[in-house]
Amino acid sequence: MKNVIVVGSGAGGAAVARELAFYGINVTLLEKGRPILTENAHQCYDNLDVGVELLKATCLGGTTLVTAGNAVRSCQEELEAMGINLENEYWELERELNIGPLPDTHFGEGTLKIMDAASSLGLSMDKMPKFINPRECIPCGKCSFGCPRNAKWSSLNYLEEAENFGAKIIENSPVTRIVVTDGQISGVYSHEQKYMADMVILCAGAVETPRLLGTAGLVAGEHLFVDTFVTVGGVLKDIDFHKEISMNALYMGDGFILSPHYSSLINSRIGKNVTSEKDILGMMVKIRDERSGCVGDSTVIKNNTSHDVGLIAEGSSLAGAILTEAGVDPGSFVSTPARGAHPGGTAAIGEVVDENLETEISGLFVCDASVLPSAPGAPPVLTILALAKRLSKYISKN
Ligand SMILES: Cc1cc2nc3c(=O)[nH]c(=O)nc-3n(C[C@H](O)[C@H](O)[C@H](O)COP(=O)(O)OP(=O)(O)OC[C@H]3O[C@@H](n4cnc5c(N)ncnc54)[C@H](O)[C@@H]3O)c2cc1C
């Protein structure tokens, strides 16, 4: 039987471990972070200030513990053009995870005002598809801190299933080096211990995966994107928007998306002695940024290009128009600094891995946001899960 080592337990790692274990393959998953209660996931953010602020989490389950629960198909056309058809995998996932918009009971006044305002400006804003169980979710605005009620899908769900199918999950075990023998993968090192394997699948995220590839002599880490975003907001008295489900609606612009979003940074920028969190209404402007960043052994650089700044400005002016129509005092508008929550592209398909996600080293694969060929400008988890399903089918047949 094949021995497979999976490195990292976020979106890509948990999904590939679960699928491979389901097919009866011997899986050992090594995760750098520790296990944590979902409600405490915010303690595991290890953000990097790299020009834009890059958001990610290191713990069992990875960054999936702090998502907003958004589940959309992204990069589908780009991947299709590369010969990667994920239609079946999306279809399977949308059923397995009960993906869809939340019921009306889970829409708060702030989100509804934004949706109505968009509509009266002739803009089509739809309900966001979510992997959130509405029977467990009591809206509290805490998705990105870690769900207090486990109502949101995260990689922890898949890790539990992977273990039930026979996978071995080892936490607090950072992989530091990849071992290649005669051009073929032979294992990895963690804590000076060698783990032997017939195949290794790197899923350590777009910052750590290229560094691990570097230990095997592969060149990776160029062309980092992050789906740069800002939150634009202002004052609407007593709206209580901070307790609503974040990003519960979606407007698709040309190169950017808009979504209702609260950020405490809005409140602090306006001045906490001037206004309170219950008086803020805001929107996220998230762009499809250029792949202008890079990851080195000890550095990450990602600045906004003039193209990125143009898209942020365009999206922000539209968000401002919608928020004004929704009743926000236009004199109170502020914006957060640029941040990025979707790092990817650093081991892209067609550049570092082939269409089966294999590197030029036989048996060494990558399955995380690193492989995405361009910035999705939209939530990437569903596409990473679909790629993991496709890869697992490929490995189980070969
Ligand atoms: C606040 C926030 C909200 C978000 N909301 C959404 C959303 O609603 N929908 C959506 O689709 N996306 C969302 N995202 C983005 C999404 O979470 C990421 O794109 C996705 O988790 C990336 O998956 P990944 O497998 O590449 O990396 P990760 O999920 O980050 O997993 C990488 C894993 O590898 C581990 N690791 C790192 N180095 C090593 C090592 N050397 N050895 C072993 N393990 C290692 C890490 O600890 C981590 O567990 C959000 C992100 C943030 C920050």
The ligand as a Gaussian input file, in Angstrom:
#p B3LYP/6-31G(d) Opt

LIG

0 1
 C      -10.078000      36.121000       8.194000
 C      -10.167000      35.206000       6.999000
 C      -11.402000      34.887000       6.466000
 C      -11.477000      34.031000       5.359000
 N      -12.720000      33.681000       4.874000
 C      -12.801000      32.840000       3.832000
 C      -14.076000      32.394000       3.379000
 O      -15.117000      32.755000       3.925000
 N      -14.109000      31.522000       2.332000
 C      -12.961000      31.119000       1.689000
 O      -13.068000      30.375000       0.703000
 N      -11.749000      31.522000       2.122000
 C      -11.637000      32.333000       3.187000
 N      -10.403000      32.698000       3.646000
 C       -9.196000      32.179000       2.955000
 C       -8.931000      30.713000       3.315000
 O       -8.987000      30.515000       4.694000
 C       -7.567000      30.295000       2.762000
 O       -7.490000      30.678000       1.400000
 C       -7.363000      28.795000       2.864000
 O       -7.492000      28.344000       4.192000
 C       -5.987000      28.450000       2.315000
 O       -5.828000      27.047000       2.407000
 P       -4.375000      26.432000       2.422000
 O       -4.541000      24.953000       2.525000
 O       -3.605000      27.004000       1.301000
 O       -3.679000      27.030000       3.750000
 P       -4.110000      27.007000       5.276000
 O       -5.567000      26.769000       5.428000
 O       -3.542000      28.236000       5.882000
 O       -3.359000      25.724000       5.854000
 C       -1.956000      25.634000       5.925000
 C       -1.617000      24.702000       7.091000
 O       -0.251000      24.316000       7.050000
 C        0.287000      24.400000       8.349000
 N        1.746000      24.541000       8.198000
 C        2.437000      25.637000       7.795000
 N        3.757000      25.352000       7.722000
 C        3.900000      24.047000       8.064000
 C        5.012000      23.172000       8.181000
 N        6.269000      23.583000       7.906000
 N        4.796000      21.901000       8.583000
 C        3.546000      21.461000       8.857000
 N        2.459000      22.253000       8.784000
 C        2.620000      23.529000       8.371000
 C       -0.422000      25.584000       8.973000
 O       -0.363000      25.570000      10.383000
 C       -1.842000      25.348000       8.445000
 O       -2.547000      24.448000       9.271000
 C      -10.296000      33.515000       4.766000
 C       -9.052000      33.845000       5.318000
 C       -8.979000      34.662000       6.426000
 C       -7.634000      34.990000       7.011000

